[in-house]
Amino acid sequence: MDIATFQAYGYFFFTAFMVAVLYGYIYHLYSAEKKGTRDYEKYGNIALHDDITDQPIEEISKTDEIKK
């Protein structure tokens, strides 16, 4: 086996791994939206409502600040 064969196998497995990661991320977004933990519709309006006087997307509570 020469180096080109190893590169071909590496490319194939890396691409398959990245496809699996992409589908996992899509599933995570879909399930979080379905459960109600996140509302990604609000995040779609960030580009439209980006003035300093606009309301924030999510309010940060005091308990969230302490956890960080």
Secondary structure as GFF3:
##gff-version 3
##sequence-region A 1 68
A	DSSP	alpha_helix	3	35	.	.	.	ID=ss1
A	DSSP	alpha_helix	40	43	.	.	.	ID=ss2
A	DSSP	alpha_helix	62	67	.	.	.	ID=ss3
###
